[in-house]
Amino acid sequence: MDKLQQNRYTLTGAVLKNIACFTMLTDHFFAILFYNYMRLHPVNGAWDPQLEKVYRMGRAVGRISFILFAYLIVEGVIYTGSRGRYLLRLFLFALLSEIPFDLAFSGKAVDWSAQNIYWTLFLGALTLTLWEQLGRYRCVWLRELRWVVVTGACMAAFQFAFDYRFMGILLIFVLYQTHGKPPGISLCASGIIMFSGTWMANLIRYGDSFTAAYLFRFSLREMYGLFAFIPIFLYNGKRGRQLPKPFYYGFYPAHLLLLYGTAKIIGVM
């Protein structure tokens, strides 16, 4: 990013990370504490309509977080001093976060039905790394093998129930491909991937239980995440004054354990 752009925009990488953490905390507060409270306090056998509106607004705010994390993963892949250490950190925190994730969302220490977001971020970063490595070969078939890697990563994310499934991998890939291009291109491409990827995944998972039209409307909620592009467009390319690195890596498992513990204490789980 040139100096003119840096002077025009105002948000640093630290601000993007802080916004991502705050919106994720908001999302998980409503997904864990608020949701379970509503479940235990129905009105006429259904969710309280007023509480449901608040719940949906809270989850809408939370849609912003994943786009920011996906964007920051792309930044990390491009600018990290050691790609190997970067991937190792993501992998280790994926392992560390699995039990907190399972406890927070299922109440069980081990639940294979869904895996935490660090697995998606790790697989996305690994996909970009392999894409770059294979792209350096002159051999055409080795270069084309890059698309096999992307396809395989999407299939793995869906098969192993990584958070956001293959849409998460595709979003990271699209943000990488549009990095440095005009903002509108990144916004439009990300919007298409977010909606179509979510709708397709929902059709595969829930097509026997819900109509395609219902799943279409349900998938539209991911579009709230496009508000993440406001801080992204204001990003000045600078690192900024950040909290210690372990804070950002550890925030995910730590806040999940905190929300789970709170839910247990107040008796909603």
Steps between C-alpha positions, in 0.01 A plus 500: 500500500653837400545801730205687350264217589649468848430868564142472375399206718510474874459147644798283588527122508465515878160669465384233254602227746320674786182540296519134398536390863216724619255389230593136558439539874163661422408215266593230749329677791173478308572153359579348840353697791210681337393204286493258792309751713235532226484124466424459868245786514252445215175691456203285403734221398715719272780754529404834650461717185659806664800301621530336160534841332781594739662161442497540123645851523782371718579217262491746207777703666694178538499436125760776469765312696579215263562726199742703709680188621513363144646830378756500781600143409574619146705787641683254724580261216632784283704686760609244762872460550471122522219319322583176682478653849181680403332178389627318809345762730164471325514120521592497871222743589255293296586207726489716813161650409312179420393406854395858591304515173328167562414592860360839402281379215403146600570477871727200435878488515515306174252556219594395147196662336676838465857630522626842605583793272878464545486185283343707221759774537786249508374313194442828316854619575644162399305513173642843416851380584470197271344718231806725505747212509343315207469824304878531489542192284532539125337165439139566396348194667667587832360852479154366421530274804431814702130466419504145633639637827222761526232242418646250746511762776134587441402134510699443820344804668153368423572135578655577840240768583744788539325822599361674188571183299629552145367857488769592753778357283364666186465836674863493614604401147295778338633762742851384408430517127349849527761634744630834372224532240230773504284461813179452304636185336585344835161598644299356209704180475479441874125562503444248222713238674343559841144467380539226238738297719272520803187419301666204330630363830156538657336325206737205540453485877132586538345447157294206628348704783447848351407642161759664277308830530515492881872420495548783249348749745686344792833531317443871437590571862867454409475821298516699823865400500565735209501788749849370583619669183448843656799459736685303231466792257624734774805282572824694451730198465684572826534260791408751767538468878389146572449298813746210547466233234397226749196712592359489148575132448368405843191721494296241309533201738506725808175682424326172411598354837383819672161488327462128572589551867254789527226292338559221751502741796171669405344164415423532130718204400 
